[in-house]
Amino acid sequence: AQLVESGGGLAQPGGSLRLSCRASGFTFTDFFMGWARQSPGKGLEWVGDITRDGSKANYADSVKGRFTMSRDDDKNTLYLEMNNLQTEDTALYYCLKAGDFDYDVWGQGTQVTVSS
């Protein structure tokens, strides 16, 4: 199983970015998927997850109302749409595959930097 993120970069405060995560090596539709992020000052933070059919997503309070998760099962791809970005959103963002008890596959991460 492999997850490859893309779409990170530099954004201004108030700006937007969309992250993508291409999945391979497993049946994408069989699993919840999620995102987490890690920044030097705050450590690892769960961002949110989405159900197998994409009908429901849960978010951390810190991103609720600003970030939206979706999935395209035809493309085996997970997305994270990030709007109204703030400097505290600066982090390395990881795509996650849910296992039986935890997230058992992680991507390599994509860097998001929010700065004016």
DSSP file with accessible surface (Angstrom, degrees, kcal/mol):
  #  RESIDUE AA STRUCTURE BP1 BP2  ACC     N-H-->O    O-->H-N    N-H-->O    O-->H-N    TCO  KAPPA ALPHA  PHI   PSI    X-CA   Y-CA   Z-CA
    1    1 A A              0   0   79      0, 0.0     2,-0.3     0, 0.0    24,-0.2   0.000 360.0 360.0 360.0 141.2    0.0    0.0    0.0
    2    2 A Q  E     -A   24   0A 115     22,-2.8    22,-2.2   103,-0.1     2,-0.4  -0.999 360.0-165.0-146.1 143.1    1.2    3.5   -0.8
    3    3 A L  E     -A   23   0A   5     -2,-0.3   105,-0.6   103,-0.3     2,-0.5  -0.998   7.0-170.6-127.0 131.1    0.0    7.0   -0.4
    4    4 A V  E     -A   22   0A  62     18,-2.0    18,-2.7    -2,-0.4     2,-0.2  -0.960   8.3-158.4-127.8 114.9    1.5   10.0   -2.3
    5    5 A E  E     +A   21   0A   7     -2,-0.5     2,-0.3    16,-0.2    16,-0.2  -0.549  16.5 165.2 -89.0 155.3    0.6   13.5   -1.4
    6    6 A S  E     +A   20   0A  63     14,-2.3    14,-2.7    -2,-0.2   104,-0.1  -0.955  40.6  69.7-154.6 168.8    0.9   16.6   -3.6
    7    7 A G        +     0   0   37     -2,-0.3    11,-0.3     1,-0.3    14,-0.1   0.363  60.3 134.1 102.6  -5.4   -0.4   20.1   -3.8
    8    8 A G        +     0   0   29     12,-0.1     2,-0.3     9,-0.1    -1,-0.3  -0.184  22.3 113.7 -70.0 170.2    1.5   21.7   -0.9
    9    9 A G  E     -d  112   0B  32    102,-0.8   104,-2.8   101,-0.1     2,-0.4  -0.991  63.2 -36.6 161.9-159.1    3.2   25.0   -1.2
   10   10 A L  E     +d  113   0B 126     -2,-0.3     2,-0.3   102,-0.2   104,-0.2  -0.831  51.4 172.5-101.4 132.5    3.2   28.6   -0.1
   11   11 A A  E     -d  114   0B  10    102,-2.7   104,-2.4    -2,-0.4     3,-0.1  -0.968  28.7-120.7-134.6 153.0    0.0   30.5    0.5
   12   12 A Q    >   -     0   0  137     -2,-0.3     3,-2.7   102,-0.2    73,-0.2  -0.567  48.6 -81.6 -85.3 154.6   -0.8   33.9    2.0
   13   13 A P  T 3  S+     0   0   56      0, 0.0    73,-0.2     0, 0.0    -1,-0.1  -0.347 123.2  25.1 -54.1 134.1   -3.1   34.2    5.1
   14   14 A G  T 3  S+     0   0   45     71,-3.5    70,-0.6     1,-0.3    72,-0.1   0.303 103.6 117.0  88.8  -7.9   -6.6   34.0    3.9
   15   15 A G    <   -     0   0   23     -3,-2.7    70,-2.5    70,-0.3     2,-0.3  -0.082  56.3-123.5 -84.8-173.3   -5.6   32.0    0.8
   16   16 A S        +     0   0   63     67,-0.2     2,-0.3    68,-0.2    67,-0.2  -0.940  20.9 177.5-134.8 152.8   -6.4   28.5   -0.3
   17   17 A L  E     - B   0  82A  34     65,-2.1    65,-3.1    -2,-0.3     2,-0.5  -0.976  17.4-145.2-145.6 153.8   -4.7   25.3   -1.3
   18   18 A R  E     - B   0  81A 125     -2,-0.3     2,-0.3   -11,-0.3    63,-0.2  -0.981  13.4-158.0-123.8 121.4   -5.9   21.9   -2.3
   19   19 A L  E     - B   0  80A   0     61,-2.8    61,-2.3    -2,-0.5     2,-0.3  -0.725   6.4-160.7 -92.9 145.9   -3.9   18.8   -1.3
   20   20 A S  E     -AB   6  79A  24    -14,-2.7   -14,-2.3    -2,-0.3     2,-0.4  -0.919   6.8-164.7-122.8 152.2   -4.3   15.5   -3.2
   21   21 A a  E     -AB   5  78A   0     57,-2.2    57,-2.5    -2,-0.3     2,-0.6  -0.939   8.0-156.2-139.1 112.3   -3.3   12.0   -2.1
   22   22 A R  E     -AB   4  77A 146    -18,-2.7   -18,-2.0    -2,-0.4     2,-0.3  -0.800  14.0-156.7 -92.6 125.2   -3.1    9.3   -4.7
   23   23 A A  E     +A    3   0A   1     53,-3.1     2,-0.3    -2,-0.6   -20,-0.2  -0.774  17.9 165.0-102.8 145.8   -3.6    5.8   -3.2
   24   24 A S  E     +A    2   0A  50    -22,-2.2   -22,-2.8    -2,-0.3     3,-0.1  -0.982  48.9  43.7-152.8 158.2   -2.3    2.5   -4.6
   25   25 A G  S    S+     0   0   73     -2,-0.3     2,-0.3   -24,-0.2   -22,-0.1   0.512 103.1  57.5  86.8   4.0   -1.8   -1.1   -3.6
   26   26 A F  S    S-     0   0   33    -24,-0.1     2,-1.1   -25,-0.0    -1,-0.2  -0.966  97.4 -85.3-154.9 167.1   -5.1   -1.5   -1.8
   27   27 A T    >   -     0   0   78     -2,-0.3     3,-2.1     1,-0.2     4,-0.3  -0.680  39.5-160.7 -81.8 102.0   -8.8   -1.3   -2.4
   28   28 A F  G >  S+     0   0    3     -2,-1.1     3,-1.5     1,-0.3    -1,-0.2   0.847  84.2  57.2 -54.9 -40.2   -9.4    2.4   -1.8
   29   29 A T  G 3  S+     0   0   62      1,-0.3    -1,-0.3    44,-0.1    -2,-0.1   0.582  95.0  67.8 -74.2  -7.4  -13.1    2.1   -1.3
   30   30 A D  G <  S+     0   0   87     -3,-2.1     2,-0.4     2,-0.1    -1,-0.3   0.537  96.7  62.8 -85.4  -6.8  -12.7   -0.4    1.6
   31   31 A F  S <  S-     0   0   56     -3,-1.5     2,-0.1    -4,-0.3    68,-0.1  -0.936  74.8-122.9-131.8 141.9  -11.1    2.1    3.9
   32   32 A F        -     0   0   63     -2,-0.4    66,-2.4    67,-0.1     2,-0.3  -0.456  37.2-156.0 -60.1 150.5  -11.7    5.3    5.9
   33   33 A M  E     +FE  50  97B   0     17,-1.7    17,-2.6    64,-0.2     2,-0.3  -0.907  15.3 173.1-129.7 160.4   -9.1    7.8    4.9
   34   34 A G  E     -FE  49  96B   0     62,-2.3    62,-2.9    -2,-0.3     2,-0.3  -0.913  23.9-125.6-154.6 178.7   -7.7   10.8    6.8
   35   35 A W  E     +FE  48  95B   0     13,-2.3    12,-2.5    -2,-0.3    13,-1.7  -0.981  20.1 177.2-132.8 145.7   -5.2   13.7    7.1
   36   36 A A  E     -FE  46  94B   4     58,-2.3    58,-3.4    -2,-0.3     2,-0.3  -0.924  11.2-154.3-137.0 164.4   -2.9   14.7    9.9
   37   37 A R  E     -FE  45  93B   5      8,-2.8     8,-3.4    -2,-0.3     2,-0.4  -0.981   3.2-157.1-141.9 155.6   -0.3   17.4   10.1
   38   38 A Q  E     +FE  44  92B  89     54,-2.2    54,-2.8    -2,-0.3     6,-0.2  -0.992  11.4 176.1-137.0 127.9    2.9   18.1   12.0
   39   39 A S  E  >  -F   43   0B  17      4,-1.4     4,-2.3    -2,-0.4     3,-0.3  -0.931  38.9-117.1-126.7 153.6    4.5   21.4   12.8
   40   40 A P  T  4 S+     0   0  141      0, 0.0    -1,-0.1     0, 0.0     4,-0.1   0.883 112.4  43.2 -59.5 -36.1    7.6   22.0   14.9
   41   41 A G  T  4 S+     0   0   77      1,-0.2    -3,-0.0     2,-0.1     0, 0.0   0.807 125.0  28.9 -82.4 -25.1    5.7   24.0   17.6
   42   42 A K  T  4 S-     0   0  113     -3,-0.3    -1,-0.2     1,-0.2     2,-0.0   0.521  90.7-143.3-116.7  -8.5    2.6   21.8   18.0
   43   43 A G  E  <  -F   39   0B  27     -4,-2.3    -4,-1.4     2,-0.1     2,-0.3  -0.354  56.6 -11.6  77.4-160.4    3.6   18.3   17.2
   44   44 A L  E     -F   38   0B  96     -6,-0.2     2,-0.4    -4,-0.1    -6,-0.2  -0.611  64.9-176.4 -84.5 132.0    1.3   15.8   15.4
   45   45 A E  E     -F   37   0B  50     -8,-3.4    -8,-2.8    -2,-0.3     2,-0.3  -0.993  25.4-129.2-132.0 129.0   -2.3   16.8   15.0
   46   46 A W  E     -F   36   0B  99     -2,-0.4   -10,-0.3   -10,-0.2     3,-0.1  -0.597  22.0-174.3 -71.0 131.3   -5.2   14.8   13.5
   47   47 A V  E     -     0   0B   1    -12,-2.5    13,-2.7     1,-0.4     2,-0.3   0.830  49.2 -68.5 -97.1 -42.6   -6.9   17.0   10.9
   48   48 A G  E     -FG  35  59B   0    -13,-1.7   -13,-2.3    11,-0.3    -1,-0.4  -0.963  37.3-128.4 168.7 173.9   -9.9   14.8    9.9
   49   49 A D  E     -FG  34  58B  26      9,-1.8     9,-2.4    -2,-0.3     2,-0.3  -0.937  10.1-145.7-144.7 169.7  -11.2   11.7    8.3
   50   50 A I  E     -FG  33  57B   3    -17,-2.6   -17,-1.7    -2,-0.3     7,-0.2  -0.992  24.4-109.1-140.7 144.6  -13.8   10.6    5.7
   51   51 A T    >   -     0   0   21      5,-2.5     3,-1.3    -2,-0.3   -20,-0.1  -0.123  38.1 -99.2 -69.5 168.8  -16.0    7.5    5.4
   52   52 A R  T 3  S+     0   0  132      1,-0.3   -21,-0.2   -22,-0.1    -1,-0.1   0.861 124.5  39.3 -58.5 -37.2  -15.5    4.8    2.8
   53   53 A D  T 3  S-     0   0  111    -23,-0.1    -1,-0.3     3,-0.0    18,-0.1   0.412 109.8-119.4 -96.3   2.8  -18.2    6.2    0.6
   54   54 A G  S <  S+     0   0   31     -3,-1.3    -2,-0.1     2,-0.2    17,-0.1   0.563  78.1 123.0  75.4  10.4  -17.3    9.8    1.2
   55   55 A S  S    S+     0   0   92      1,-0.2     2,-0.4    15,-0.1    -1,-0.1   0.723  72.3  30.2 -79.7 -20.9  -20.7   10.7    2.7
   56   56 A K        -     0   0  121      2,-0.0    -5,-2.5     0, 0.0     2,-0.4  -0.999  61.0-174.7-142.9 138.4  -19.4   11.9    6.0
   57   57 A A  E     -G   50   0B  26     -2,-0.4     2,-0.4    -7,-0.2    -7,-0.2  -0.969  10.2-153.6-130.0 146.7  -16.3   13.7    7.1
   58   58 A N  E     -G   49   0B  62     -9,-2.4    -9,-1.8    -2,-0.4     2,-0.3  -0.934  15.3-165.7-117.9 145.9  -15.1   14.6   10.6
   59   59 A Y  E     -G   48   0B  44     -2,-0.4   -11,-0.3   -11,-0.2     2,-0.1  -0.944  25.6-106.7-133.5 151.2  -12.7   17.5   11.4
   60   60 A A    >>  -     0   0   14    -13,-2.7     3,-1.7    -2,-0.3     4,-1.4  -0.429  38.3-115.7 -65.9 149.8  -10.6   18.8   14.2
   61   61 A D  T 34 S+     0   0  136      1,-0.3    -1,-0.1     2,-0.2     3,-0.1   0.834 112.7  65.5 -58.1 -31.7  -12.0   21.9   15.8
   62   62 A S  T 34 S+     0   0   49      1,-0.2    -1,-0.3     3,-0.0   -15,-0.1   0.706 115.3  26.4 -66.6 -20.2   -9.0   23.9   14.5
   63   63 A V  T X> S+     0   0    0     -3,-1.7     3,-2.4   -16,-0.2     4,-2.2   0.485  86.2 128.0-119.9  -6.6  -10.0   23.4   10.9
   64   64 A K  T 3< S+     0   0  120     -4,-1.4     4,-0.1     1,-0.3    -3,-0.0  -0.263  79.9  16.5 -58.1 134.0  -13.7   22.9   11.0
   65   65 A G  T 34 S+     0   0   79      2,-0.4    -1,-0.3     1,-0.1     3,-0.1   0.264 125.8  58.5  87.3 -12.6  -15.5   25.3    8.6
   66   66 A R  T <4 S+     0   0   37     -3,-2.4    17,-2.1     1,-0.2     2,-0.4   0.674  97.7  55.3-116.2 -32.9  -12.3   26.0    6.7
   67   67 A F  E  <  -C   82   0A   3     -4,-2.2    -2,-0.4    15,-0.2     2,-0.4  -0.835  60.4-167.9-107.8 144.2  -11.1   22.6    5.4
   68   68 A T  E     -C   81   0A  74     13,-2.6    13,-3.4    -2,-0.4     2,-0.4  -0.995   6.1-155.4-134.5 128.9  -13.1   20.2    3.4
   69   69 A M  E     +C   80   0A   8     -2,-0.4     2,-0.3    11,-0.2    11,-0.2  -0.796  21.1 160.8-102.0 143.3  -12.2   16.6    2.7
   70   70 A S  E     -C   79   0A  54      9,-1.6     9,-3.2    -2,-0.4     2,-0.3  -0.953  21.2-146.3-150.7 168.9  -13.4   14.6   -0.3
   71   71 A R  E     -C   78   0A  29     -2,-0.3     2,-0.6     7,-0.2     7,-0.2  -0.998   7.8-153.2-142.6 146.0  -12.5   11.5   -2.3
   72   72 A D  E > > -C   77   0A  47      5,-3.0     5,-2.1    -2,-0.3     3,-0.7  -0.934  10.2-171.3-117.1 102.4  -12.7   10.4   -5.9
   73   73 A D  T 3 5S+     0   0   52     -2,-0.6     3,-0.4     1,-0.3   -44,-0.1   0.784  83.4  60.4 -68.9 -27.6  -13.0    6.6   -5.9
   74   74 A D  T 3 5S+     0   0  159      1,-0.2    -1,-0.3    -3,-0.1    -2,-0.0   0.820 115.6  34.7 -66.3 -30.2  -12.5    6.4   -9.7
   75   75 A K  T < 5S-     0   0  119     -3,-0.7    -1,-0.2     2,-0.2    -2,-0.2   0.352 104.2-127.0-103.5   2.0   -9.1    8.1   -9.3
   76   76 A N  T   5 +     0   0   53     -4,-0.5   -53,-3.1    -3,-0.4     2,-0.4   0.911  65.0 139.8  51.8  44.4   -8.2    6.5   -6.0
   77   77 A T  E   < -BC  22  72A  12     -5,-2.1    -5,-3.0   -55,-0.2     2,-0.4  -0.971  44.1-157.5-130.1 136.5   -7.6   10.0   -4.7
   78   78 A L  E     -BC  21  71A   0    -57,-2.5   -57,-2.2    -2,-0.4     2,-0.3  -0.861  17.0-159.5-106.2 142.7   -8.3   11.8   -1.5
   79   79 A Y  E     -BC  20  70A  23     -9,-3.2    -9,-1.6    -2,-0.4     2,-0.4  -0.902  15.7-164.1-124.2 153.6   -8.5   15.6   -1.4
   80   80 A L  E     -BC  19  69A   0    -61,-2.3   -61,-2.8    -2,-0.3     2,-0.6  -0.915  10.6-162.1-135.0 107.7   -8.2   18.3    1.3
   81   81 A E  E     -BC  18  68A  67    -13,-3.4   -13,-2.6    -2,-0.4     2,-0.6  -0.810  10.5-165.9 -89.3 122.8   -9.5   21.7    0.3
   82   82 A M  E     +BC  17  67A   0    -65,-3.1   -65,-2.1    -2,-0.6     2,-0.3  -0.950  10.1 176.0-118.4 117.5   -8.1   24.3    2.6
   83   83 A N        +     0   0   59    -17,-2.1   -67,-0.2    -2,-0.6   -68,-0.2  -0.782  59.7  21.6-117.6 162.0   -9.6   27.8    2.7
   84   84 A N  S    S-     0   0   83    -70,-0.6    -1,-0.2    -2,-0.3   -68,-0.2   0.917  84.5-158.9  48.8  50.3   -9.0   30.8    4.8
   85   85 A L        -     0   0    0    -70,-2.5   -71,-3.5    -3,-0.2   -70,-0.3  -0.279   8.0-160.2 -63.5 144.1   -5.5   29.6    5.6
   86   86 A Q    >   -     0   0   56    -73,-0.2     3,-2.4   -72,-0.1     4,-0.3  -0.830  33.0-106.9-121.4 161.7   -3.9   30.9    8.7
   87   87 A T  G >  S+     0   0   80     -2,-0.3     3,-1.8     1,-0.3    27,-0.3   0.849 118.1  63.2 -59.2 -31.1   -0.2   31.0    9.8
   88   88 A E  G 3  S+     0   0  102      1,-0.3    -1,-0.3   -49,-0.0    -3,-0.0   0.567  89.0  70.0 -72.8  -6.2   -0.9   28.3   12.3
   89   89 A D  G <   +     0   0    0     -3,-2.4    -1,-0.3     2,-0.0     2,-0.2   0.518  69.1 119.4 -83.6  -5.9   -1.9   25.9    9.5
   90   90 A T    <   +     0   0   42     -3,-1.8     2,-0.3    -4,-0.3    23,-0.2  -0.442  43.6 110.8 -61.4 122.4    1.8   25.8    8.5
   91   91 A A  E    S- H   0 112B   2     21,-2.0    21,-2.8    -2,-0.2     2,-0.6  -0.975  74.6 -83.7-175.5 170.1    2.8   22.1    8.8
   92   92 A L  E     -EH  38 111B  46    -54,-2.8   -54,-2.2    -2,-0.3     2,-0.5  -0.878  48.9-146.6 -91.1 121.1    3.8   19.0    7.0
   93   93 A Y  E     -EH  37 110B   0     17,-2.9    17,-2.0    -2,-0.6     2,-0.4  -0.821  12.5-162.8-100.8 129.6    0.5   17.3    5.9
   94   94 A Y  E     -E   36   0B  40    -58,-3.4   -58,-2.3    -2,-0.5     2,-0.3  -0.893  13.0-139.7-112.9 139.4    0.2   13.6    5.8
   95   95 A a  E     -E   35   0B   0     -2,-0.4    12,-2.1   -60,-0.2     2,-0.4  -0.743  27.0-159.0 -90.3 141.8   -2.4   11.4    4.1
   96   96 A L  E     -EI  34 106B   1    -62,-2.9   -62,-2.3    -2,-0.3     2,-0.5  -0.963  17.8-152.0-129.9 143.3   -3.6    8.4    6.1
   97   97 A K  E     -EI  33 105B  11      8,-2.4     7,-1.4    -2,-0.4     8,-1.1  -0.947  28.5-127.7-108.4 129.9   -5.2    5.1    5.5
   98   98 A A  E     - I   0 103B  17    -66,-2.4     5,-0.3    -2,-0.5     2,-0.1  -0.582  26.7-172.4 -78.7 135.6   -7.3    3.7    8.4
   99   99 A G        -     0   0   20      3,-4.1   -67,-0.1    -2,-0.3    -1,-0.1  -0.234  47.8 -73.2-103.8-158.4   -6.5    0.2    9.6
  100  100 A D  S    S+     0   0  149      1,-0.1     3,-0.1    -2,-0.1    -2,-0.1   0.861 126.0   4.6 -69.2 -34.7   -8.4   -1.9   12.1
  101  101 A F  S    S-     0   0  199      1,-0.2     2,-0.3     0, 0.0    -1,-0.1   0.552 133.1  -3.3-127.4 -17.0   -7.3    0.0   15.1
  102  102 A D  S    S-     0   0  107     -5,-0.1    -3,-4.1     0, 0.0     2,-0.7  -0.852  92.8 -60.2-156.6-169.5   -5.2    3.0   13.9
  103  103 A Y  E     +I   98   0B  55     -5,-0.3    -5,-0.2    -2,-0.3     3,-0.1  -0.828  49.1 179.4 -88.6 115.0   -3.9    4.6   10.7
  104  104 A D  E     +     0   0B  82     -7,-1.4     2,-0.4    -2,-0.7    -6,-0.1   0.541  60.6  47.0-101.8  -7.1   -1.6    1.9    9.3
  105  105 A V  E     -I   97   0B  27     -8,-1.1    -8,-2.4  -103,-0.0     2,-0.4  -0.997  63.6-175.7-135.8 131.1   -0.3    3.6    6.1
  106  106 A W  E     -I   96   0B 107     -2,-0.4  -103,-0.3   -10,-0.2   -10,-0.2  -0.946  19.8-129.6-123.3 145.8    1.1    7.1    5.9
  107  107 A G        -     0   0   10    -12,-2.1  -103,-0.2    -2,-0.4     3,-0.1  -0.193  34.0-102.6 -78.4-178.2    2.2    9.2    3.0
  108  108 A Q        -     0   0  111   -105,-0.6  -104,-0.1     1,-0.1   -14,-0.1   0.632  64.6-116.0 -83.7 -13.8    5.5   11.0    2.9
  109  109 A G        -     0   0   10    -14,-0.1     2,-0.4     1,-0.1   -15,-0.2   0.113  15.6-125.5  96.7 150.7    3.9   14.3    3.5
  110  110 A T  E     - H   0  93B  21    -17,-2.0   -17,-2.9  -104,-0.1     2,-0.3  -0.999  26.4-122.1-133.8 133.5    3.6   17.6    1.7
  111  111 A Q  E     - H   0  92B  87     -2,-0.4  -102,-0.8   -19,-0.2     2,-0.5  -0.587  22.4-170.5 -83.2 131.2    4.6   20.9    3.1
  112  112 A V  E     -dH   9  91B   0    -21,-2.8   -21,-2.0    -2,-0.3     2,-0.5  -0.987   4.6-175.1-117.3 125.7    2.2   23.8    3.5
  113  113 A T  E     -d   10   0B  51   -104,-2.8  -102,-2.7    -2,-0.5     2,-0.6  -0.988   7.3-165.9-124.4 124.5    3.5   27.1    4.5
  114  114 A V  E     +d   11   0B   4     -2,-0.5     2,-0.3   -27,-0.3  -102,-0.2  -0.947  31.5 135.6-112.3 115.1    1.2   30.1    5.2
  115  115 A S              0   0   62   -104,-2.4    -2,-0.1    -2,-0.6   -29,-0.0  -0.989 360.0 360.0-158.7 147.2    3.0   33.4    5.3
  116  116 A S              0   0  129     -2,-0.3  -104,-0.1  -104,-0.2    -1,-0.1   0.472 360.0 360.0 -90.7 360.0    2.7   36.9    4.0
